[in-house]
Amino acid sequence: MNKELFEGQLPDVVITMQRVRSSYGYYWAERFTWRNSSDNENEGLGEIALNPDLFLRHSDEDIVSTLVHEMCHVWQHHFGTVSRNGYHNAEFATKMELVGLQPMGRDGKRTGQNMDHKVIAGGLFQRTFKRMVSRRNWSVLLQSSNHTIEASAGDETAGDETAGDETAGDEKAGDAKPKSKQKFTCLQCKQNAWAKPSAHLMCGDCLVDMTIS
């Protein structure tokens, strides 16, 4: 996808799977740094996260289109002009259309704060995806199990790597007391808030769930 849709321009990112409610995926710039590099040489790596819970009811083409949506954010971060946090501007919409995805806002506009997309029939993305599948016999291999989905529905912290293991990496973890509050972050605008780990917080600006960070 990088080679065919972005002329190989995009830098490496770390691709992860994160269960974030009401989100198919997100891009977070400079989310990781190299442990063996000095600070002045460490440019950092961005993160593209995909939600494996949503793989269950979507095709491979849909899943990869979400990846490409986030790759457009990577492109804009490095080569374009990013608007306010979480906003999908006209430049972003144009890039999406060029690679074969039609941006779709809640109000039917091609720009906005919270955006979905659809695959353009016969567009560049769809043609590239079909070639990739046919030439490489490629497919998405993993998804969340039904057991995981059911557990998540009844437990707000189920499947969240930071919940319930707040002292990971601490040699004295067995003696540590649980934290009374956790930091929550909006993945769209990066605003922070603190509350009990079991709390369910929503960002009032972006209207999306905040996640423990």
PAMAR-766741 format. One record per atom (N, C-alpha, C): residue in three letters; x, y, z. Coordinates in steps of 0.05 Angstrom, whole numbers, padded with zeros to 5 digits, always signed. Atoms other than C-alpha are relative to their C-alpha. Last residue first. Example, Ala and Ser with C-alpha at 12.3 -4.5 7.8 and 13.67 -1.06 7.14 Angstrom:
2
SER-00016-00024-00001SER+00273-00021+00143SER-00015+00022+00014ALA+00018-00024+00000ALA+00246-00090+00156ALA+00018+00024+00000
//
This chain:
213
SER-00027-00003+00013SER-00061+00119+00573SER+00022-00003+00020ILE-00022-00001-00020ILE-00131+00096+00592ILE+00026+00001-00014THR-00012+00025-00007THR-00179+00112+00535THR+00022+00003+00021MET-00028-00003-00007MET-00227+00169+00522MET+00010-00027+00010ASP-00009+00010-00026ASP-00291+00154+00485ASP+00029+00005+00005VAL-00009+00027+00001VAL-00309+00199+00427VAL+00009-00009+00028LEU+00022+00019-00003LEU-00350+00262+00422LEU+00008-00029-00005CYS-00001+00019+00023CYS-00291+00303+00396CYS-00023-00020+00000ASP-00006-00014+00025ASP-00300+00365+00440ASP-00003-00019-00024GLY+00022-00018+00008GLY-00336+00334+00500GLY+00004+00014-00026CYS-00010-00026+00006CYS-00286+00276+00504CYS-00023+00018-00010MET+00003-00008+00028MET-00321+00217+00536MET+00011+00028-00004LEU-00001-00028+00006LEU-00302+00182+00601LEU-00003+00005-00030HIS+00005-00002+00029HIS-00324+00114+00626HIS-00001+00029-00007ALA+00017-00021+00011ALA-00295+00103+00696ALA-00003-00002-00031SER+00025+00011+00010SER-00269+00036+00720SER-00018+00020-00013PRO-00005+00018+00023PRO-00197+00060+00726PRO-00026-00011-00012LYS-00003+00028-00008LYS-00221+00117+00772LYS+00004-00018-00025ALA+00023+00011-00013ALA-00211+00186+00741ALA+00006-00029+00009TRP-00007+00021-00020TRP-00159+00232+00711TRP-00026-00009+00014ALA+00017-00003-00024ALA-00168+00273+00647ALA+00007-00023+00018ASN-00002+00020-00021ASN-00125+00286+00586ASN-00019+00006+00022GLN+00006-00011-00026GLN-00136+00321+00519GLN+00001-00023+00021LYS-00022+00005-00020LYS-00100+00287+00461LYS-00005+00014+00026CYS-00011-00026-00006CYS-00148+00316+00407CYS+00022-00001+00022GLN+00004-00019+00022GLN-00168+00251+00373GLN+00015+00026+00006LEU-00018+00007+00022LEU-00141+00196+00418LEU-00002+00019-00023CYS+00016+00001+00025CYS-00175+00228+00478CYS+00020-00004-00023THR-00008-00018+00022THR-00132+00209+00538THR-00020-00003-00023PHE+00015+00006+00025PHE-00149+00179+00606PHE+00008+00021-00021LYS+00001-00021+00020LYS-00100+00180+00665LYS-00014-00010-00025GLN-00015+00006+00025GLN-00117+00132+00720GLN-00002+00024-00018LYS+00008-00014+00024LYS-00139+00144+00792LYS+00018-00008-00023SER+00028-00008-00003SER-00139+00103+00857SER-00010+00015-00025LYS+00004-00029+00003LYS-00076+00067+00837LYS-00029+00006+00002PRO+00012-00009+00024PRO-00071-00004+00864PRO-00004+00030-00001LYS+00029-00004-00003LYS-00023-00013+00922LYS-00012+00009-00027ALA+00010-00026+00008ALA+00045-00043+00907ALA-00030+00002+00004ASP+00005-00016-00024ASP+00071-00102+00947ASP-00013+00027-00007GLY+00017+00014-00019GLY+00066-00154+00892GLY-00007+00016+00025ALA+00028-00003+00007ALA+00093-00104+00841ALA-00019-00014+00020LYS+00015+00002-00024LYS+00159-00098+00876LYS-00030+00001-00005GLU-00008+00025-00013GLU+00200-00114+00814GLU-00015-00004+00026ASP-00010-00007-00027ASP+00161-00061+00777ASP+00007-00025+00015GLY-00028-00008+00002GLY+00155-00079+00703GLY+00012+00009+00026ALA-00016+00017+00017ALA+00079-00080+00705ALA+00028+00011-00003THR-00027+00000-00010THR+00053-00038+00763THR+00018-00019-00017GLU-00011-00027-00001GLU-00012-00016+00732GLU+00029+00000+00009ASP-00028+00007-00001ASP-00032-00086+00711ASP+00016+00026+00001GLY-00004+00024-00015GLY-00107-00085+00721GLY+00029-00008+00002ALA+00018+00003-00022ALA-00118-00036+00664ALA+00006-00026+00015THR-00009-00017-00023THR-00059-00018+00621THR-00017-00004+00024GLU-00025+00009-00011GLU-00067-00076+00572GLU+00009+00016+00024ASP-00017-00024+00000ASP-00140-00062+00561ASP+00026-00007+00014GLY-00016-00003+00024GLY-00173-00128+00541GLY+00017+00025-00001ALA-00008+00026+00012ALA-00228-00123+00593ALA+00016+00005-00025THR-00029+00002+00002THR-00227-00054+00627THR+00010-00026-00013GLU-00011-00023+00014GLU-00299-00035+00616GLU+00030-00002-00004ASP-00022-00011-00016ASP-00323-00104+00635ASP+00014+00022-00015GLY+00007-00001-00028GLY-00388-00133+00611GLY+00020+00011+00018ALA+00026-00012-00003ALA-00382-00118+00537ALA-00009+00003+00029SER-00002-00029+00002SER-00308-00131+00538SER-00026+00014+00005ALA-00013-00009-00025ALA-00319-00202+00563ALA+00002+00031+00000GLU+00020+00003-00022GLU-00369-00217+00507GLU+00012+00011+00026ILE+00021-00020+00004ILE-00321-00189+00454ILE-00020-00001+00023THR-00011-00027-00007THR-00263-00229+00482THR-00021+00021-00002HIS-00003+00000-00030HIS-00303-00294+00482HIS+00010+00027+00009ASN+00026-00006-00011ASN-00324-00280+00410ASN+00001+00002+00030SER+00018+00023-00003SER-00250-00280+00393SER-00027+00009+00010SER+00008+00006-00028SER-00216-00218+00368SER-00018-00024+00000GLN+00021-00018-00009GLN-00187-00223+00298GLN-00006-00006+00029LEU+00009+00000-00028LEU-00126-00254+00265LEU-00023+00019+00004LEU+00000+00026-00013LEU-00103-00277+00196LEU-00013+00000+00027VAL-00002-00007-00029VAL-00119-00219+00150VAL-00003-00025+00016SER+00025-00003-00015SER-00108-00247+00080SER+00006+00010+00028TRP-00002-00014-00026TRP-00055-00251+00025TRP-00028+00002+00013ASN+00018+00017-00015ASN-00050-00301-00032ASN-00003+00010+00029ARG-00013+00010-00024ARG+00009-00259-00053ARG-00017-00020+00016ARG-00028+00006+00005ARG-00009-00244-00125ARG+00013-00014+00024SER-00003+00021+00020SER-00085-00249-00118SER+00029-00008-00004VAL+00013+00026-00009VAL-00092-00213-00052VAL+00006-00022-00020MET-00015+00010-00023MET-00043-00157-00070MET-00010-00028+00008ARG-00026+00011+00011ARG-00074-00148-00139ARG+00016-00012+00023LYS+00006+00024+00014LYS-00144-00141-00107LYS+00026-00012-00012PHE+00007+00021-00019PHE-00118-00091-00056PHE-00005-00026-00015THR-00024+00009-00013THR-00085-00049-00110THR-00005-00023+00020ARG-00016+00014+00020ARG-00148-00045-00152ARG+00026-00011+00013GLN+00013+00026+00005GLN-00190-00028-00091GLN+00016-00016-00020PHE-00002+00018-00022PHE-00142+00026-00069PHE-00011-00027-00006LEU-00028+00009-00003LEU-00135+00058-00137LEU+00003-00020+00023GLY-00021-00020-00006GLY-00210+00063-00149GLY+00027-00013+00004GLY-00018-00003+00022GLY-00255+00011-00183GLY+00023+00020+00004ALA+00000+00023+00019ALA-00309+00022-00132ALA+00018+00005-00024ILE+00009-00009+00027ILE-00288+00077-00084ILE+00002-00024-00019VAL-00019+00007+00022VAL-00280+00044-00015VAL-00013+00009-00026LYS+00008+00024+00015LYS-00321+00080+00038LYS+00020-00004-00022HIS-00006+00000+00029HIS-00299+00128+00092HIS-00013-00024-00013ASP-00001+00027+00009ASP-00312+00149+00165ASP+00008+00001-00030MET+00005+00007+00027MET-00297+00216+00195MET+00002-00030-00004ASN+00001+00029-00001ASN-00302+00249+00263ASN-00008-00011-00028GLN-00015+00010-00023GLN-00279+00321+00264GLN+00001-00030+00001GLY+00013-00001-00025GLY-00300+00342+00194GLY+00017-00012+00022THR-00018-00010-00021THR-00287+00342+00120THR-00015+00000+00027ARG-00025+00015+00003ARG-00320+00304+00062ARG+00022+00009+00020LYS-00022-00015+00011LYS-00389+00326+00084LYS+00025-00017-00002GLY-00002+00005+00029GLY-00449+00279+00093GLY+00023+00016-00013ASP+00019-00018+00013ASP-00466+00307+00162ASP+00001-00003-00031ARG+00027+00005-00010ARG-00434+00249+00198ARG-00021+00016-00014GLY+00006-00010-00026GLY-00372+00255+00155GLY-00029-00006+00008MET+00028-00003-00006MET-00353+00210+00097MET-00004+00010+00028PRO+00005-00008-00028PRO-00285+00208+00064PRO-00029+00006+00004GLN+00017-00023-00001GLN-00284+00169-00003GLN-00006+00008+00029LEU+00019+00001-00022LEU-00225+00123-00009LEU-00016+00026+00001GLY+00023+00017+00005GLY-00186+00110-00073GLY-00019-00004+00022VAL-00009+00028-00004VAL-00115+00136-00062VAL-00024-00019-00002LEU-00021+00008+00019LEU-00132+00203-00094LEU+00008-00029+00003GLU+00013+00005+00026GLU-00198+00208-00055GLU+00021-00009-00021MET+00015+00025-00003MET-00161+00200+00012MET-00013-00007-00027LYS-00019+00022+00000LYS-00110+00253-00009LYS-00015-00027+00002THR-00010+00002+00027THR-00166+00302-00026THR+00019-00024-00003ALA+00021+00012+00016ALA-00200+00290+00041ALA+00009-00005-00029PHE+00002+00028-00007PHE-00135+00302+00078PHE-00021-00014-00017GLU-00025+00013+00010GLU-00123+00368+00042GLU-00001-00030+00005ALA+00004+00004+00029ALA-00196+00388+00055ALA+00024-00014-00013ASN+00004-00023+00017ASN-00188+00379+00130ASN-00002-00007-00029HIS-00008+00009+00027HIS-00199+00320+00176HIS-00006+00022-00019TYR+00017-00010+00022TYR-00200+00348+00247TYR+00012-00010-00026GLY+00024+00015+00005GLY-00174+00305+00305GLY-00016+00009-00024ASN+00000+00028-00007ASN-00124+00356+00331ASN-00027-00014-00006ARG+00002+00005-00029ARG-00129+00422+00295ARG-00003-00030+00005SER+00017-00020-00013SER-00108+00422+00222SER+00000-00006+00030VAL+00020+00011-00019VAL-00048+00383+00195VAL-00016+00022+00012THR+00006-00020-00021THR-00012+00411+00135THR-00023-00010+00017GLY+00022-00019+00004GLY+00021+00361+00088GLY-00003+00020+00023PHE-00002-00014+00025PHE+00084+00320+00080PHE-00022+00021-00005HIS-00027-00003+00010HIS+00100+00286+00146HIS+00002+00019-00024HIS-00017-00009-00021HIS+00035+00292+00185HIS+00028+00006-00010GLN+00005-00029-00006GLN-00006+00290+00122GLN+00018+00010+00022TRP-00009-00016+00022TRP+00025+00224+00099TRP-00003+00030+00006VAL-00030+00000+00000VAL+00017+00192+00167VAL+00011+00018-00022HIS-00008-00018-00022HIS-00056+00214+00168HIS+00030+00001+00003CYS+00004-00028+00010CYS-00065+00183+00099CYS+00007+00020+00022MET-00024-00006+00015MET-00034+00119+00128MET-00002+00028-00012GLU-00019-00009-00019GLU-00092+00120+00178GLU+00027+00007-00013HIS+00010-00025-00012HIS-00142+00116+00122HIS+00020+00012+00019VAL-00007-00020+00019VAL-00098+00062+00090VAL-00010+00028+00008LEU-00029-00004-00001LEU-00103+00019+00152LEU+00008+00023-00018THR-00005-00015-00025THR-00178+00029+00153THR+00029+00006+00004SER+00007-00028+00006SER-00180+00008+00080SER+00003+00017+00024VAL-00024-00013+00013VAL-00141-00054+00100VAL-00007+00028-00007ILE-00021-00003-00020ILE-00197-00074+00148ILE+00024+00014-00011ASP+00008-00021-00019ASP-00252-00061+00097ASP+00022+00006+00020GLU-00002-00025+00014GLU-00216-00102+00044GLU-00008+00024+00018ASP-00028-00007+00001ASP-00207-00159+00093ASP+00004+00027-00014SER-00016+00015+00019SER-00282-00159+00104SER+00029+00009+00002HIS-00009-00014+00024HIS-00317-00132+00165HIS+00018-00017-00017ARG+00023-00006+00018ARG-00360-00162+00220ARG+00008+00016-00024LEU+00019+00022+00001LEU-00307-00197+00263LEU-00022+00005-00021PHE-00007+00018+00022PHE-00252-00147+00247PHE-00022-00021-00005LEU+00016-00006+00024LEU-00287-00097+00291LEU+00007-00016-00024ASP+00028+00007-00006ASP-00260-00127+00356ASP-00018+00004-00025PRO+00006+00027+00009PRO-00190-00124+00325PRO-00029-00010+00006ASN+00017+00013-00020ASN-00188-00048+00330ASN-00008-00028-00009LEU+00025+00010+00012LEU-00129-00022+00289LEU-00015-00015+00022ALA+00014+00020-00016ALA-00073+00022+00316ALA-00025-00008-00015ILE+00026+00004+00012ILE-00023+00060+00273ILE-00013-00023+00015GLU+00016+00024-00004GLU+00034+00085+00315GLU-00026+00001-00015GLY+00029-00003-00004GLY+00087+00136+00297GLY-00013-00027+00004LEU+00018+00014+00019LEU+00161+00124+00306LEU-00029+00005+00007GLY+00024+00013-00009GLY+00212+00169+00340GLY-00016-00012-00023GLU+00022-00013+00012GLU+00263+00218+00313GLU-00027-00012+00009ASN+00025+00016-00002ASN+00317+00195+00361ASN-00024+00015-00011GLU+00002+00016+00025GLU+00384+00223+00339GLU-00027-00014-00001ASN-00002-00018+00023ASN+00386+00281+00390ASN-00002-00015-00027ASP+00023-00017+00003ASP+00360+00236+00445ASP+00000+00017-00025SER-00002-00024-00017SER+00413+00183+00435SER-00024+00018-00006SER-00008-00024+00014SER+00391+00117+00403SER+00002+00023+00020ASN-00029+00000+00003ASN+00389+00047+00433ASN+00010+00025-00014ARG-00014+00002-00026ARG+00319+00050+00462ARG+00030+00003-00002TRP-00020+00021+00000TRP+00288+00074+00397TRP+00015+00000+00026THR-00028-00009+00005THR+00227+00118+00408THR+00018-00025+00002PHE-00021+00017-00010PHE+00152+00103+00402PHE+00027+00013-00006ARG+00010+00015-00023ARG+00089+00145+00395ARG+00022-00017+00013GLU-00023+00002-00019GLU+00121+00196+00349GLU-00008-00014+00026ALA-00027-00007+00009ALA+00054+00211+00315ALA+00020-00004+00022TRP-00011-00016-00021TRP-00010+00175+00337TRP+00030+00005-00007TYR-00028-00005+00004TYR-00054+00146+00282TYR+00010+00019+00022TYR-00010-00027-00003TYR-00122+00116+00298TYR+00030+00001-00007GLY-00029-00002-00002GLY-00166+00056+00286GLY+00008+00029+00005TYR-00011+00020+00017TYR-00237+00031+00278TYR+00030+00000+00001SER-00022-00008+00017SER-00259+00072+00338SER+00009-00024-00017SER+00010-00019+00021SER-00325+00069+00376SER+00022+00009-00018ARG+00028+00000+00007ARG-00291+00035+00436ARG-00006+00022-00021VAL+00010-00027-00008VAL-00216+00029+00433VAL-00029+00002-00009ARG+00029+00001-00003ARG-00191-00043+00432ARG-00010+00027+00011GLN+00010-00013-00024GLN-00120-00033+00407GLN-00030-00001+00000MET+00029+00005-00002MET-00082-00075+00355MET-00009+00011+00027THR+00010+00014-00024THR-00014-00047+00337THR-00029-00006-00002ILE+00028+00006+00004ILE+00024-00024+00275ILE-00008-00018+00024VAL+00006+00024-00015VAL+00090+00011+00291VAL-00030-00005-00003VAL+00016-00005-00024VAL+00107+00061+00237VAL-00002-00027+00014ASP+00009+00023-00015ASP+00160+00063+00182ASP-00017+00010+00024PRO-00019+00012-00018PRO+00164+00126+00140PRO-00012-00024+00015LEU+00006+00000-00029LEU+00115+00139+00084LEU+00022-00013+00016GLN-00009-00023-00016GLN+00142+00159+00016GLN-00002-00004+00030GLY-00021+00008-00019GLY+00138+00092-00020GLY+00010+00021+00018GLU-00026-00001+00014GLU+00100+00123-00078GLU+00023-00007+00019PHE-00014-00024-00010PHE+00040+00135-00031PHE+00029+00002-00012LEU+00018-00023-00005LEU-00013+00089-00061LEU+00015+00026+00008GLU+00019-00005+00022GLU+00028+00034-00095GLU-00017+00026+00004LYS-00012-00002+00026LYS+00090+00033-00051LYS-00019+00009-00022ASN-00018-00024+00000ASN+00057+00048+00015ASN+00012+00004-00027MET+00017-00024+00000MET+00000+00000+00000MET+00017+00025+00000
//
